[in-house]
Amino acid sequence: MKKWVLFGLMVALTVSLVLAGGSKEQKWDRSGVVMRGTDTAIRAQDFGYTATPKRPYTIAVVVKSAAIPVWESHLIAAKKAGEKLGVKILDYAPSKADNVEEQKRILEDLVTAGVDAVVLAPANTEAVRGPVMDLIKAKIPVVYDNTMGPSDVDYLTYVGIDNVEAGKMIAMEIAKRMGGKGNLLILEGVPGQATSDLRTKAAMDYIQANFPQIKAERAVTNWQFDKGRQVTEDYITKWGKDLKGIVAVGGNQAEGAVEAVKAAGLQGQVIIGGFDVQEPQYVAVERGDEAFTVSQGVYDQAYLSVVAAIRALNGEKVPRYIQTPITIVTKENLKEMDERPAALKARK
């Protein structure tokens, strides 16, 4: 009798443990999941926009901020992919833009949250390395959206632009519009973020190598409008009318520069280039306050990140790099390149 009682208690304990952990453990065989992409690169249009999930996957999408329009656009695109392709999308973002510690905690929690894959736009690539490695150890593929991961980490794939090429492109465009001479201010974002570091260095290097009559300096703005305005005010004081061009490598800092230039009465004398095609940049180009801005294909970045995650979970091969296009946007092609949240919501 005692043996039967003991056996019953053991069975009950086993069942209770399974039930208690069931919500946080993967319930399917993940041995065939592809964790690291093949060492190849492919253009977004060649990779394709389709995937057929073998089961109802849950994919977490973690961005740098939900309050900044470009990241809202990423979440919209990811959710559209989820709806069209038949997977569940859970969206996460720090409550304060680019808060590294909060994003780390989000990623740490996802290790045991029962998600099947994670799409990540890291606030700081190196700072979140630890939780990313933990996700990978747990057989949860990680897709880097917009911002490339460290080369020595076995993430699945990076979906985004060639940031070095983007830096060269914006440098070429602003230099051409400046007539190849004058003082140029390059507004960088957050130091330590690969998108900012790579674009800024490439832009500086390109100017120095190809335009000896342009004096270029860089200034940190943390992607912020107010900081962009403040830095520009400082450089107007420093350079005066010798300031001929301003270009941003991302964020809303170029729009802050527009305000500073207007306040100084230099509108029309300083050529300004922005980055992204969100509301501030769209309006600035439409009004002529900015000569151009840059599309990096944010819809494709987020959408194809979800496609890549699904294919990997299915056991299909995925390239290590999926390249989205870089496009200079002016008044002439502004409407067709619209990447504002409302435009992406309406996209079919």
PLY file of the C-alpha trace (Angstrom):
ply
format ascii 1.0
element vertex 348
property float x
property float y
property float z
element edge 347
property int vertex1
property int vertex2
end_header
0.00 0.00 0.00
2.81 2.37 0.96
4.50 1.65 -2.39
1.34 2.65 -4.28
1.01 5.85 -2.24
4.66 6.72 -2.92
4.22 5.96 -6.62
1.12 8.17 -6.75
2.95 11.04 -5.09
5.82 10.75 -7.57
3.42 10.81 -10.53
1.58 13.81 -9.09
4.85 15.66 -8.52
6.02 14.95 -12.07
2.74 16.17 -13.57
2.78 19.32 -11.46
6.34 20.14 -12.52
5.47 19.68 -16.19
2.40 21.87 -15.86
4.28 24.55 -13.92
7.03 24.79 -16.52
4.91 24.14 -19.59
4.21 27.76 -20.38
7.91 28.61 -20.50
9.36 25.57 -22.25
9.37 24.90 -25.96
6.91 22.09 -26.67
8.34 20.94 -30.00
11.58 19.42 -31.24
13.96 22.27 -32.01
16.88 20.12 -33.14
16.36 21.14 -36.77
16.21 24.89 -36.13
18.81 26.88 -38.07
20.67 29.12 -35.62
23.31 30.72 -37.85
22.92 31.79 -41.44
25.18 30.62 -44.22
28.09 32.98 -44.89
26.45 34.58 -47.89
24.69 37.84 -48.68
21.55 38.42 -50.70
19.53 41.44 -51.76
16.14 41.89 -50.13
14.21 41.47 -53.38
16.04 38.23 -54.13
15.44 36.79 -50.66
11.68 37.09 -51.11
8.74 37.95 -48.88
7.15 34.55 -48.34
7.44 31.86 -45.70
5.10 29.08 -44.61
5.41 28.32 -40.89
5.30 24.63 -39.99
3.58 25.51 -36.71
2.14 28.66 -35.08
5.41 30.28 -34.03
5.71 33.18 -31.59
8.32 35.78 -32.53
9.43 38.61 -30.23
10.40 41.89 -31.90
12.58 44.12 -29.72
13.37 47.64 -30.94
15.26 50.62 -29.50
12.16 52.70 -28.73
8.43 52.62 -29.43
8.19 56.41 -29.12
10.40 57.21 -32.13
8.54 57.01 -35.48
11.14 54.93 -37.30
10.84 52.17 -34.68
7.06 52.43 -34.76
7.39 51.78 -38.50
9.51 48.69 -37.79
6.85 47.32 -35.42
4.09 47.99 -37.96
6.00 46.10 -40.66
6.76 43.18 -38.34
3.11 42.89 -37.32
2.05 43.00 -40.97
4.41 40.12 -41.64
2.92 38.23 -38.71
-0.62 38.74 -39.98
0.20 37.78 -43.57
2.41 34.80 -42.77
0.49 33.39 -39.81
2.77 33.86 -36.80
2.28 35.69 -33.51
4.32 38.87 -33.05
5.09 40.20 -29.57
6.58 43.70 -29.56
8.95 45.09 -26.93
10.84 48.36 -26.47
12.51 50.25 -23.63
10.23 52.88 -22.08
13.01 55.42 -22.69
14.65 55.55 -26.11
17.95 53.67 -26.40
17.88 52.56 -22.74
20.45 49.77 -22.86
19.83 48.37 -19.38
16.09 48.10 -19.95
16.59 46.42 -23.31
18.99 43.95 -21.67
16.33 43.05 -19.10
13.77 42.53 -21.87
16.12 40.13 -23.65
16.99 38.31 -20.43
13.29 37.73 -19.75
12.74 36.41 -23.27
15.17 33.54 -22.68
12.51 31.81 -20.55
9.37 33.41 -21.98
8.59 30.63 -24.46
9.18 32.63 -27.67
10.48 30.78 -30.72
12.70 33.52 -32.19
13.78 37.08 -31.47
14.09 39.97 -33.93
16.35 42.59 -32.36
17.36 46.18 -33.08
19.99 46.58 -30.35
20.34 49.84 -28.43
24.04 49.00 -28.09
25.42 45.96 -29.86
28.14 45.09 -27.37
26.10 45.90 -24.27
23.40 43.33 -25.11
25.86 40.63 -26.16
25.31 38.62 -22.94
21.54 38.12 -23.20
21.84 37.53 -26.95
24.29 34.70 -26.26
21.86 33.30 -23.67
19.05 33.31 -26.25
21.25 31.47 -28.73
22.25 28.89 -26.10
18.53 28.31 -25.50
18.10 27.48 -29.23
16.21 30.72 -29.88
17.41 32.22 -33.20
18.26 35.93 -33.11
17.77 38.15 -36.16
19.46 41.56 -36.11
17.08 44.11 -37.62
18.60 47.39 -38.88
21.73 47.12 -36.73
24.35 44.44 -37.39
25.44 42.08 -34.62
29.03 41.21 -33.63
30.75 38.97 -36.18
31.83 36.49 -33.51
28.27 35.87 -32.30
26.29 33.08 -33.97
23.16 35.10 -34.65
20.98 34.00 -37.55
21.13 36.94 -39.93
21.35 40.71 -40.24
18.65 42.47 -42.26
19.55 46.03 -43.17
21.68 48.34 -45.22
25.42 48.40 -45.72
26.11 51.20 -43.23
29.53 51.96 -44.68
27.97 52.39 -48.11
25.25 54.60 -46.57
27.89 56.84 -45.01
29.66 57.20 -48.35
26.40 57.90 -50.15
25.28 60.72 -47.85
28.77 62.23 -47.95
28.78 62.13 -51.75
25.31 63.70 -51.96
25.97 66.56 -49.54
29.41 67.26 -51.04
27.96 67.43 -54.54
25.29 69.87 -53.39
27.92 71.99 -51.60
29.88 72.29 -54.82
32.80 70.43 -53.27
33.85 73.19 -50.85
33.00 74.79 -47.52
32.55 73.60 -43.96
30.45 70.50 -43.30
28.92 69.36 -40.01
28.15 65.64 -39.72
25.57 64.90 -37.03
26.21 61.45 -35.59
23.88 59.51 -33.31
24.73 57.48 -30.21
28.41 56.46 -29.95
28.65 52.70 -29.63
25.70 51.99 -31.90
27.04 50.37 -35.05
24.64 52.28 -37.31
25.99 55.61 -36.09
29.64 54.64 -35.82
29.91 53.02 -39.25
27.97 55.68 -41.17
29.80 58.56 -39.50
33.29 57.15 -40.03
32.52 56.26 -43.65
31.18 59.76 -44.33
34.21 61.42 -42.73
36.64 59.15 -44.57
34.94 59.73 -47.92
35.00 63.52 -47.56
38.64 63.58 -46.47
39.69 61.30 -49.33
37.75 62.99 -52.12
37.01 66.62 -51.22
40.10 68.47 -49.97
38.24 71.80 -50.05
35.60 70.59 -47.59
36.39 70.87 -43.89
34.29 68.25 -42.12
33.70 67.79 -38.40
31.45 65.38 -36.53
29.32 65.98 -33.44
27.31 63.65 -31.18
23.55 64.25 -31.04
22.20 60.94 -29.67
19.67 60.99 -32.55
17.78 63.80 -30.76
16.10 66.90 -32.25
17.09 69.19 -29.36
20.69 68.04 -29.41
20.83 68.53 -33.17
19.62 72.10 -32.75
22.05 72.81 -29.90
25.07 71.39 -31.73
24.17 73.34 -34.87
23.86 76.56 -32.87
27.34 75.93 -31.48
28.77 75.41 -34.96
27.03 78.50 -36.34
28.80 80.44 -33.59
32.08 78.67 -34.37
32.01 78.83 -38.17
29.48 81.52 -39.03
28.77 81.79 -42.74
31.54 79.31 -43.52
29.08 76.57 -42.50
27.80 75.37 -45.87
26.43 71.89 -45.21
24.91 69.73 -42.48
24.08 66.04 -42.83
22.67 63.55 -40.33
23.46 59.84 -40.23
20.03 59.01 -38.75
17.47 60.11 -36.18
15.81 63.52 -35.89
18.89 65.67 -35.44
18.79 67.16 -38.94
15.38 68.64 -38.17
16.87 70.28 -35.08
19.57 71.68 -37.33
16.88 73.13 -39.60
15.46 75.11 -36.66
18.88 76.45 -35.70
19.67 77.49 -39.27
16.32 79.28 -39.59
16.80 81.08 -36.27
20.22 82.30 -37.42
18.79 83.64 -40.68
20.88 81.24 -42.75
18.05 79.39 -44.48
18.98 78.81 -48.10
22.67 79.32 -47.34
23.24 76.01 -45.53
22.37 72.76 -47.32
20.89 70.15 -44.99
20.47 66.41 -45.53
18.43 64.15 -43.27
18.06 60.42 -42.81
14.94 58.18 -42.88
11.54 59.09 -44.29
9.47 59.63 -41.16
7.18 62.59 -40.46
9.91 65.15 -39.56
12.06 64.30 -42.59
9.08 64.02 -44.94
7.82 67.48 -44.00
11.31 69.01 -44.11
11.95 67.75 -47.65
8.43 68.68 -48.76
8.94 72.26 -47.53
12.44 72.53 -48.94
14.07 72.83 -45.51
16.12 69.73 -46.29
17.56 69.12 -49.74
17.30 65.36 -49.33
16.86 62.51 -46.92
17.65 58.79 -47.11
15.46 55.70 -47.21
17.01 52.56 -45.78
14.00 50.34 -46.49
12.71 50.09 -42.92
9.59 48.17 -43.99
11.73 45.52 -45.66
14.09 45.37 -42.70
11.41 44.41 -40.20
9.23 42.36 -42.57
12.11 40.26 -43.88
13.44 39.77 -40.35
10.22 37.92 -39.58
10.45 35.96 -42.85
14.02 34.92 -42.00
13.01 33.83 -38.50
10.18 31.66 -39.84
12.40 29.98 -42.42
15.06 29.24 -39.80
12.49 27.76 -37.42
11.31 25.58 -40.29
14.87 24.30 -40.70
15.46 26.18 -43.97
18.78 27.80 -44.85
19.02 31.56 -44.39
21.86 33.84 -45.59
23.91 35.64 -42.96
23.16 39.05 -44.52
19.98 40.31 -46.22
20.69 43.71 -47.73
17.98 46.36 -47.98
18.34 49.20 -50.50
19.60 52.73 -49.81
17.79 55.47 -51.71
18.36 59.22 -51.79
14.94 60.85 -51.36
14.11 64.31 -52.72
10.88 66.12 -53.56
10.74 64.18 -56.81
10.40 60.70 -55.25
9.16 61.64 -51.77
5.64 60.21 -52.04
6.70 56.84 -53.40
9.36 56.47 -50.67
7.05 57.42 -47.77
7.92 55.28 -44.71
5.80 57.06 -42.12
3.70 54.79 -39.87
0.42 55.77 -41.54
1.82 54.99 -44.99
3.10 51.60 -43.87
-0.21 50.72 -42.22
-1.92 51.37 -45.55
0.61 49.33 -47.52
-0.76 46.07 -48.93
0 1
1 2
2 3
3 4
4 5
5 6
6 7
7 8
8 9
9 10
10 11
11 12
12 13
13 14
14 15
15 16
16 17
17 18
18 19
19 20
20 21
21 22
22 23
23 24
24 25
25 26
26 27
27 28
28 29
29 30
30 31
31 32
32 33
33 34
34 35
35 36
36 37
37 38
38 39
39 40
40 41
41 42
42 43
43 44
44 45
45 46
46 47
47 48
48 49
49 50
50 51
51 52
52 53
53 54
54 55
55 56
56 57
57 58
58 59
59 60
60 61
61 62
62 63
63 64
64 65
65 66
66 67
67 68
68 69
69 70
70 71
71 72
72 73
73 74
74 75
75 76
76 77
77 78
78 79
79 80
80 81
81 82
82 83
83 84
84 85
85 86
86 87
87 88
88 89
89 90
90 91
91 92
92 93
93 94
94 95
95 96
96 97
97 98
98 99
99 100
100 101
101 102
102 103
103 104
104 105
105 106
106 107
107 108
108 109
109 110
110 111
111 112
112 113
113 114
114 115
115 116
116 117
117 118
118 119
119 120
120 121
121 122
122 123
123 124
124 125
125 126
126 127
127 128
128 129
129 130
130 131
131 132
132 133
133 134
134 135
135 136
136 137
137 138
138 139
139 140
140 141
141 142
142 143
143 144
144 145
145 146
146 147
147 148
148 149
149 150
150 151
151 152
152 153
153 154
154 155
155 156
156 157
157 158
158 159
159 160
160 161
161 162
162 163
163 164
164 165
165 166
166 167
167 168
168 169
169 170
170 171
171 172
172 173
173 174
174 175
175 176
176 177
177 178
178 179
179 180
180 181
181 182
182 183
183 184
184 185
185 186
186 187
187 188
188 189
189 190
190 191
191 192
192 193
193 194
194 195
195 196
196 197
197 198
198 199
199 200
200 201
201 202
202 203
203 204
204 205
205 206
206 207
207 208
208 209
209 210
210 211
211 212
212 213
213 214
214 215
215 216
216 217
217 218
218 219
219 220
220 221
221 222
222 223
223 224
224 225
225 226
226 227
227 228
228 229
229 230
230 231
231 232
232 233
233 234
234 235
235 236
236 237
237 238
238 239
239 240
240 241
241 242
242 243
243 244
244 245
245 246
246 247
247 248
248 249
249 250
250 251
251 252
252 253
253 254
254 255
255 256
256 257
257 258
258 259
259 260
260 261
261 262
262 263
263 264
264 265
265 266
266 267
267 268
268 269
269 270
270 271
271 272
272 273
273 274
274 275
275 276
276 277
277 278
278 279
279 280
280 281
281 282
282 283
283 284
284 285
285 286
286 287
287 288
288 289
289 290
290 291
291 292
292 293
293 294
294 295
295 296
296 297
297 298
298 299
299 300
300 301
301 302
302 303
303 304
304 305
305 306
306 307
307 308
308 309
309 310
310 311
311 312
312 313
313 314
314 315
315 316
316 317
317 318
318 319
319 320
320 321
321 322
322 323
323 324
324 325
325 326
326 327
327 328
328 329
329 330
330 331
331 332
332 333
333 334
334 335
335 336
336 337
337 338
338 339
339 340
340 341
341 342
342 343
343 344
344 345
345 346
346 347
